[in-house]
Amino acid sequence: MEDMDLLADYRIPFVGLKPGKHVFHLRVDPEFFACFPLSDVDQVLGEVLVELDKLDTTMTLRMTLAATMTAPCDRCLDDVSVSLEGSDRVSIRFGDETSYDDELWILGSNEYQLDLADAIFQLVHLAKPNRTIHENEDDCDLDMTEWQDPSSDDGDNADDIDPRWAALKGLDN
């Protein structure tokens, strides 16, 4: 029940809002990610700027993320701060049943608020880089990187085949 209270700030009641543009600033922090135990990020600090443009029959939701993530460097395992930026736009319509798609949310007649927690969670994860490393390799911990072979470039070289496996290449039919 406590998780529900932590996510209350991420619910925007739209029923009482007048038509027009409305701006909300929602924080993104470790407390937010504590509500998602399967998240692979938790040390994120920043905010999501939410712009809700309400019309009589539709709404448009724009979310813009500006945050900093602290995570272990993939090269040396020291903490590194990475800037996270991203944005998303969702069109919202009203219908008989509630359904959520990537770019279109259809809200049933019983809906009275927008729950943005999952959308913000996804926005942060999509903004996360594939690799988290120090921009300058000299910033890495030398004790951790000295054992790495500088000639191997992440193992992407196709010529570096184990000789035992290379002998099997001749067995093609």
C-alpha positions, -999 to +999 in steps of 0.1 A: +000+000+000+029+023+006+040+021-030+006+034-041+011+065-020+046+071-035+031+070-070+002+093-062+022+123-075+023+107-109-015+106-114-030+137-130-068+142-126-080+156-159-117+157-152-116+191-134-091+207-158-103+234-181-096+231-218-061+244-227-025+237-219-015+225-184+021+221-172+033+197-145+068+190-132+072+154-119+104+143-101+123+112-110+144+099-081+153+066-063+120+067-044+102+065-077+122+035-089+118+017-055+081+012-067+094-008-096+115-037-081+125-052-115+140-019-127+176-021-138+181+016-129+175+032-096+200+060-091+183+086-113+177+122-103+158+147-124+124+157-136+099+151-163+082+181-177+046+171-186+025+193-209-011+183-212-031+200-239-068+193-231-095+199-258-131+190-255-129+155-270-091+148-270-059+154-251-023+155-261+004+145-236+040+155-241+067+144-216+103+157-216+129+140-195+160+158-181+178+137-156+212+123-145+218+086-139+246+072-117+256+037-127+287+015-127+310+020-157+309-010-180+347-007-184+359-002-148+329-006-125+334+029-109+303+050-107+298+073-137+271+100-141+253+099-174+229+126-187+195+112-197+173+131-221+142+120-239+107+129-249+075+112-258+041+123-272+008+105-266-026+112-281-055+106-258-090+098-270-121+088-252-139+055-259-158+026-245-129+007-230-095+017-217-065+007-237-029+019-238-008+018-269+026+035-275+012+066-291-025+064-284-043+060-252-080+054-252-097+061-219-130+045-209-159+065-194-149+055-159-114+071-161-108+104-144-070+106-141-039+099-161-015+075-144+019+085-158+041+063-136+046+035-162+051+060-190+078+078-171+094+045-162+096+035-198+108+070-209+137+068-185+146+032-196+145+042-233+168+072-226+193+050-209+224+044-231+233+009-243+267+012-226+275+032-195+311+042-197+333+072-188+336+095-217+373+097-213+390+063-208+416+080-185+388+086-160+385+048-155+400+031-125+434+018-137+434-011-112+403-024-130+413-017-166+450-028-166+441-064-170+421-057-202+439-064-235+439-031-255+442-050-288+409-067-284+381-043-292+352-057-272+356-090-289+340-078-322+369-090-344+358-120-365+394-130-370+399-139-333+385-174-336+396-201-312+418-225-333+398-255-321+366-239-336+384-228-367+392-264-376+354-271-377+349-245-405+364-270-429+336-295-422+310-275-442+291-297-466 
